[in-house]
Amino acid sequence: MGVNRSSLYYQPVGPSKADLQVMKLIDRQYLETPFYGTRKLAAWLKNQGQTVNRKRVRRLMHLMGLKTIYRKPRTSQPGVGHKIYPYLLRGLKITRPNQVWAADITYIPMQKGFIYLVVILDWYSRYILAWRLSNTLESDFCLEALGEALKKGKPEIFNTDQGSQFTSGEFIALLENQGIRVSMDGSGRYSDNLFVERFWRTLKYEEVYLKAYQEMKEARIEISRYIQFYNRERPHQALRYQTPAQEYYAETIEMVKEPMLISGEDHQGIYASGRIAGSHLNLE
């Protein structure tokens, strides 16, 4: 046709509108039944009027970074050069801030497309220490969030799942160079990172599902507002109706208010009088 080959480049094609609609449905149902496999999810989607098969559900779940939660032997293996660490929290009493931090990634739907969100959370207080958004599942945004969180403190134990972002050499090195013990969920164990899973449910039902973000900039602003609200204003029954910020900064009396942030960065801006936590904060 007389067209120079070097002038032609492949443009990746994103998910179709139909796929995005199915992905939104999968995301909502996954919060309710994370133990559904591709077969049950396909059957559930068909009952919702969607034309899907198991192969399509499997492909979309892989794209979303979702895995079925249930016990099974040798469910996943570390990537090349990636080491899997034991789970250190079983039977451990969580009694103070910065004793245990946890991290996880979730899928965030938008009006046209989707993005991923990583958060780092203090287990004792539920305080969100750092977060980042990304349009890929590369490890860079997780490393950025970890670097920000470590400016605020240092945990004794850092717990994650066995995802490649958290088992990468750069991520593990950043933790071990700080003398932090690494803990990883048992494969297929939903309850091992329970507090982060609860935060995902709260965030999505109180913020994400109520809106249709047009672009990442809008998502960043709105999620930032919600996390500020979650950290500093939203009382938690499990914290005796204190906020996560009050729990995390419990040793300081004076409370200071700070302006809204839109970059995902946070600072030690609110303080409250301290108290001793009871067993209601611990997982047996």
C-alpha positions in Angstrom: 0.0 0.0 0.0 3.0 2.3 -0.1 3.1 2.8 3.7 6.4 2.6 5.5 6.4 -0.2 8.1 8.4 1.9 10.6 5.6 4.4 10.7 3.1 1.9 12.0 2.8 1.0 15.7 0.5 -1.3 17.6 -1.9 0.6 19.9 -3.0 -1.6 22.9 -6.8 -1.9 23.1 -8.3 -1.5 26.5 -11.3 -3.5 27.9 -14.6 -3.1 26.1 -17.6 -1.4 27.7 -19.2 -4.8 28.1 -16.0 -6.1 29.9 -15.9 -3.0 32.2 -19.5 -3.6 33.2 -18.8 -7.2 34.0 -15.7 -6.2 36.0 -17.7 -3.8 38.1 -20.2 -6.6 38.9 -17.4 -9.0 39.7 -15.8 -6.4 42.0 -19.0 -5.9 44.0 -19.7 -9.6 44.3 -16.1 -10.4 45.3 -16.5 -8.2 48.4 -19.5 -10.3 49.4 -18.3 -13.8 48.4 -14.5 -13.9 47.9 -14.7 -17.7 48.0 -16.6 -17.9 44.7 -14.5 -19.5 42.0 -14.8 -18.7 38.3 -17.5 -21.3 37.8 -19.8 -19.9 40.5 -19.1 -16.3 39.5 -20.0 -17.1 35.9 -23.2 -18.7 37.1 -24.0 -15.7 39.3 -23.3 -13.3 36.4 -25.6 -15.2 34.1 -28.3 -14.8 36.7 -27.7 -11.1 36.5 -28.4 -11.1 32.8 -24.7 -11.2 31.6 -23.6 -13.3 28.7 -20.3 -14.8 30.1 -18.4 -18.0 30.3 -15.9 -19.3 32.8 -12.9 -18.5 30.6 -14.0 -14.8 30.3 -14.5 -14.5 34.1 -11.0 -16.0 34.7 -9.5 -13.5 32.3 -11.2 -10.5 33.9 -10.4 -11.6 37.4 -6.7 -11.9 36.4 -6.8 -8.4 34.9 -8.4 -7.1 38.2 -5.8 -8.8 40.4 -8.5 -10.9 42.1 -8.0 -14.5 43.4 -10.5 -16.9 44.8 -10.1 -17.2 48.6 -10.2 -20.8 49.9 -7.9 -23.4 51.4 -6.0 -25.5 48.9 -2.5 -27.0 48.9 0.4 -25.2 47.2 -1.9 -22.6 45.6 0.9 -20.3 44.5 4.6 -20.3 44.1 7.0 -17.3 44.4 8.2 -15.8 41.2 11.8 -16.3 40.0 14.0 -14.9 42.7 11.1 -14.1 45.0 11.1 -15.5 48.5 7.9 -16.3 50.5 8.0 -15.5 54.2 6.0 -17.2 57.0 2.9 -15.6 58.5 3.9 -14.1 61.9 0.6 -12.8 63.2 -1.2 -16.0 64.2 -2.0 -15.7 68.0 -0.1 -12.4 68.2 -1.7 -9.7 70.5 -1.8 -6.4 68.7 -1.6 -3.8 71.5 0.1 -0.6 70.1 0.6 1.5 67.0 3.5 0.6 64.8 3.6 -3.0 66.1 2.2 -4.3 62.8 1.6 -2.6 59.4 -0.2 -4.3 56.5 -0.4 -3.5 52.8 -2.7 -4.6 50.0 -3.9 -3.7 46.5 -7.5 -3.4 45.2 -9.2 -2.7 41.9 -11.0 0.7 41.5 -13.6 1.0 38.7 -14.0 4.3 36.8 -16.5 5.4 34.3 -14.2 4.5 31.4 -11.5 2.1 32.6 -10.1 1.2 35.9 -7.0 1.7 38.2 -5.4 0.1 41.2 -5.1 1.4 44.7 -2.5 0.3 47.3 -2.7 1.2 51.0 -0.5 0.7 54.0 -2.4 0.5 57.2 -1.5 0.3 60.9 -3.3 -2.8 62.3 -3.8 -1.5 65.8 -5.4 1.8 64.9 -6.7 1.1 61.3 -4.9 4.3 60.4 -4.0 4.7 56.6 -0.3 5.6 56.6 0.1 5.9 52.9 -1.6 5.2 49.6 -1.0 5.4 45.8 -2.9 4.9 42.6 -1.6 3.3 39.4 -3.0 2.2 36.1 -0.7 -0.9 36.1 0.2 -3.6 38.6 4.0 -2.8 38.5 5.7 -2.6 41.9 6.7 1.1 41.6 3.6 2.6 43.2 3.9 0.1 46.1 7.5 1.2 46.7 6.5 4.8 46.7 3.7 4.2 49.2 6.1 2.2 51.5 8.7 5.0 51.3 6.2 7.6 52.3 4.9 5.4 55.2 8.4 4.9 56.6 8.8 8.6 57.0 6.1 8.5 59.7 7.4 5.5 61.7 8.7 2.0 61.6 6.7 -1.2 62.3 8.0 -4.2 64.0 6.2 -6.5 61.5 5.0 -5.7 58.0 2.3 -8.1 56.6 1.3 -8.5 53.0 -0.1 -11.1 50.7 2.2 -13.1 48.3 1.7 -10.9 45.3 4.7 -10.2 43.1 4.7 -6.5 44.1 5.3 -7.3 47.7 7.7 -10.2 47.2 10.0 -8.3 44.8 13.6 -7.8 45.9 13.3 -4.0 46.0 10.3 -4.1 48.4 11.7 -6.7 50.7 15.1 -5.0 50.8 13.5 -1.7 51.8 11.9 -3.5 54.8 14.8 -5.6 55.8 17.2 -2.7 55.6 15.1 -1.0 58.3 15.2 -4.1 60.5 11.5 -4.8 59.9 10.3 -8.4 60.1 8.4 -9.6 57.0 5.1 -11.5 57.3 3.1 -12.9 54.4 -0.5 -14.3 54.4 -1.0 -17.9 53.8 -2.0 -18.5 50.2 -5.7 -18.3 49.9 -6.2 -17.0 53.4 -8.7 -14.2 53.3 -8.6 -13.6 57.1 -4.9 -13.2 57.4 -5.2 -9.6 56.2 -8.6 -9.0 57.6 -8.4 -5.3 58.5 -7.3 -4.2 55.0 -10.1 -6.3 53.5 -12.5 -4.5 55.8 -11.2 -1.2 54.7 -11.7 -2.1 51.0 -15.3 -2.9 51.7 -15.8 0.4 53.6 -14.0 2.5 51.0 -16.0 1.0 48.1 -19.4 1.2 49.6 -19.0 4.6 51.2 -17.0 6.3 48.3 -16.1 4.4 45.1 -19.5 2.8 44.3 -21.3 6.1 44.9 -19.3 7.9 42.1 -18.0 7.3 38.6 -14.6 8.8 38.3 -13.9 10.3 34.9 -10.1 10.1 35.1 -7.3 9.3 37.6 -6.9 12.9 38.7 -10.5 13.0 39.8 -10.1 9.6 41.5 -7.0 10.8 43.3 -8.8 13.9 44.7 -12.0 12.0 45.8 -10.1 9.1 47.3 -7.8 11.5 49.1 -10.9 13.3 50.6 -12.3 10.0 51.7 -9.1 8.8 53.3 -8.8 12.1 55.2 -12.4 11.6 56.4 -11.7 7.9 57.3 -8.6 8.7 59.2 -9.7 11.8 61.1 -13.5 12.0 61.3 -15.1 8.6 60.9 -15.5 6.9 64.3 -15.0 3.2 64.6 -17.0 1.0 66.9 -14.1 -1.4 67.3 -12.0 1.6 68.5 -14.6 2.6 71.0 -15.8 5.2 68.6 -12.4 6.9 68.3 -11.0 7.7 64.9 -8.0 6.0 63.5 -5.9 9.2 63.8 -6.9 9.5 67.5 -5.7 5.9 68.1 -2.5 6.2 66.1 -1.4 9.4 67.8 -2.8 8.5 71.2 0.2 9.5 73.1 -0.2 13.2 72.2 -2.9 15.5 73.7 -3.1 18.5 71.3 -5.0 18.0 68.1 -3.9 19.9 65.0 -5.9 20.1 61.8 -4.2 20.0 58.4 -5.4 20.9 54.8 -6.7 18.3 52.4 -4.1 16.5 50.4 -4.6 15.3 46.8 -1.3 13.5 46.1 -1.7 10.5 48.3 0.8 11.9 50.7 -0.1 12.3 54.4 1.5 13.8 57.5 1.3 13.5 61.2 -1.4 16.2 61.5 -3.9 15.1 64.2 -3.3 14.0 67.7 -5.4 12.9 70.6 -5.3 11.9 74.2 -4.2 8.3 74.7 -5.9 5.2 76.1 -5.1 1.5 76.5 -6.6 -0.9 73.9 -8.5 -3.9 75.0 -8.7 -7.4 73.5 -11.4 -6.1 71.0 -8.5 -5.0 68.7 -6.9 -8.4 68.5 -7.4 -11.3 66.2 -7.3 -14.7 68.0 
